[in-house]
Every structure is written in structure tokens, then in C-alpha cells.
Amino acid sequence: WDAAYERELQTFQDIGDAGEIWFGEESMVRIIRWLEKQKVPLDSSVLDIGTGNGVLLIELAKCGYMNLTGIDYSPSAIQLSEKVREKEGMSNIKLKVEDFLAPSAELSGFEICIDKGTFDAISLNPDNAVGKRKQYVRSLCSVLKPEGFFLITSCNWTKEELLNEFREGFEILEELPTPKFCFGGRIGNSVTALVFQRK
């Protein structure tokens, strides 16, 4: 990931392009619409897990959200998100290099946690993927307040699989609509987007 974000950082410095928006713009709109529909207060503490270039946080800030934190274990990703934040003039967004599987003590008490593709990336790790997924759920329980919301967007997991992964400590609130496709006479989704609440 460092190499990928170093390339994006160079591109940003060269031409001002912030790089890849995981799952496209509509995935950000879907998250923001849900928060607005639920009338989530603008001062709610929000954690973007695996923030990458930080563009989701910029969009949240533009919508008036004030208590925003982005973490990524790649220092290059955080460097890139800092440059994007600077360009957009959003100095109130907090950015930190953090490994979500071993979160620091100060990473706690969030009312909302958002994941666009980080759980997917962790799941693809060839070294003890099952253990890492379990650790992800433990980390999520430690950083998210009871009753807090967890919004996850995944291209690797179905709704049923995600329900199973997050059955300990979370209950499903809603499945967010995602684009559908038809293949071989069957209809499916290329992306799953769910909202959980911490018990």
C-alpha cells in the first residue's frame, strides 16, 4: 500500500489529482445521505478506518461534520491525505498513522466508524486472514461507543457473510442500496453496504 500511495502522492504533487476514490463517488454520497437521513448530529465523532487519500472526510467536512478523524497504517496515505486536506483548507480533520488491528489507547469513543474497503484488504492478507478479521472486530468494539454506528462498504463479502463476521457485538440496522448487475440470468450486487449498530 505504501508504494501505491507514494505514486498517488507524486501524482497529487504533479497535477493535483487526489487519486482513487474507492467504490466511486456514489459510495461517498450513499454514506453521507444515510448520516443526513438519520439526522446524525454534525458534531458526532467520526472515524474513517483506512482513510487512504482522505477524500471521504473532505466530503463529510463540506457537509458540515466537524469531529472527523482518519487513520491509515500507510504513512504515505496519511501524507497524501494531509496534502489533500491542506489543498481543500480543511484544517479541522485529524489524520493519524495507526494500525487498526492494534489501535492506540487514544483511539476510542467514536460515535460513527466508516470502512470503505479496509476490511476487504485485511481479509485478503495471506497471513492469518481469519485471525486478522477477528482482531478487526475486537478493535472495532474498542473504538466504537456502545450504540455507535458502523458503516461498511465491501466488494468481497455478501450481506450474509458480513452479518456472520460482525455477529459478535453488532446488530444490522440497514442494507444500503448499491448498484445491481445481471449475469447468467441472476441479479447481484458488485458492492455490499451495510449499517451496523454496536450492542
N, C-alpha and C positions, 0 to 999 in steps of 0.2 A: 504493500500500500504506500510505503514511503516513496518508492520510485514513481508510482502513478501520480501522487500529489506533488512531487518535485517537478514533474513535467507540467502539471496544471499550474503550479506556482510560476514557472518560467513563462508559460503562455499568458497568464494573467499580467505579469510584468511587461511582456512584449506587446500585447494587444488589448489588455483589459477584460478578457473573457474569463469569467469565474469557473468555467468548466462544467462538468457533468451534473445535471440535476437528476438524481436517482428516481426512476419511475416517472419522470417528466413533471411538467408544471401542474398537471391536473391532480397529481398526488398531494402537492402542497395545498392546492385550493380545497381538496377534499378534507384535509386536516383542519384548515382554518375555518371552513364552513361549519364543521362539526362543533368546534370550540365556540363559534359565534351562536350557533343554534342552541347550544346548551347554556348560553349566557355565562360562560366561564369568565370570572372577573379578570380584567386586564392586568391586575397586579398579582395574579396567580404565578407561583414559581414553576417554570417550565424547564425541563432538561431534555436536550436533543442528544440522544445516545449515538455516538459515531457521526458527529456533525459534518465531517468532510469539509466542503467549502463554506459551510455556514449559511447558505442561501435561504434555507427554511427559516432560520432565526431572523434574517433580514426581513423576510416577508411578514413574519409574526410581529416584528417591531413596527413595520409600516402600518399594520392593522391596530397598533396601539398597545400591544403587550409590552410590559416594562421589565419583568423579572425573568430574564432569559439567560440560560447557561448552555453552552455547547461543549461537549467533550469528545476527544478522539485520541486513540493511542498513538497515532502517527503525528510526530512533531511537524512534519511538512504540511499535513492537513490543517493543523492549528495555525501555522504560519500563513497559509493561503486564506483561511477564514478571517484572520486578523487583517490581512490586506483588503479583502472584500468589505469587511466591517468599516475599515478606515475610508475606503472609497465612497461607501454609502453614508458615511457620517453617523454611524450608529454606535457611539462610544459606550452606551449602557449595556451592550451584550457582553456577558462574561464568557471567556474561552479558556479551556484548560487542557493540557495533555494529561489524559487519565486512561488507565486500562479499566474498562467497565467490569472485567472479571475479577479485579482486585481494587475496588474503589476506595479512595481515601476517606477518612472519617468525616471530613467536611462536606462530602457529597451525600447529603441526606435532607429529608424533609420536603421533597418536591411534591407538588400537587398534581403535576402532569409530567409524564415521561413519553417521549416520542421516539420511535425507531423506524427508520426507512432503510431497510437492507442490512443493518448491523447484525441482527440475529441470524439472517441468511449467511452472512460472511463467516460468523463464528461457527455456524452449523457445517460449513464446508471445510473446516480445518481438519486435515487428515490425522492430526494428533489428538486423540481422545475427544472426539466431537460430542459424544453423549455426556461426558463429564463436564465439558465446557458449557453445554446447553443448560445443564442442571445448575452450574455456577452462575450463569446469566440470570436464571430465575431467582436464585438466592440474592444476587446483587440487586436485582430489581426490587425485591421485597425490602432490602435495606435502604434504598434511596427514595422510594416512593412512600408517601404517607398512607396510612390506612384510609380507605375511601377514595384514594387518589386514582386518577385515570391513566391508563397505559394505551397509547395508540400505536399499533404496529402495522407496517406495510411490508408484505413479503411476496417474493416471486418464486420461492422454493417450497412453501408449505401451503397446504389446503386449510380451510377453516377447521375441519375436524382434527387435523394434525396439530394445529396451533392450540385448539381447545385442550388437547391432551398434554401438550408441552407446558401450558400455563395453568393446569388444573389445581395445582397446589398454591393456594393463597389468592387466586384471582377468579372472578366470575365475568362471563361475557355480558356486555351491555348491548352491543350493536355490531352488525356487519355493515361496513360502508360500501356503497355501490362502486364497483370497478368495471372497466371495460370488459365486454364479453366477446368471445370469438366462437366460431363453429368449425369443427374439424371432424370429418368422418361421420357426420350426422349427429354429433354430440356437442352440446354447448358447454363452454367452460370459461373460466376467468384466467387471464395471464398473471393477475396480481390478486392477492387477498389483503384486505384491510379490515382490521378488527379493533374494537374498543373494549378493553377490559377495565374492571374496577377492582382495586385491591381490597380484599376482605378485611 
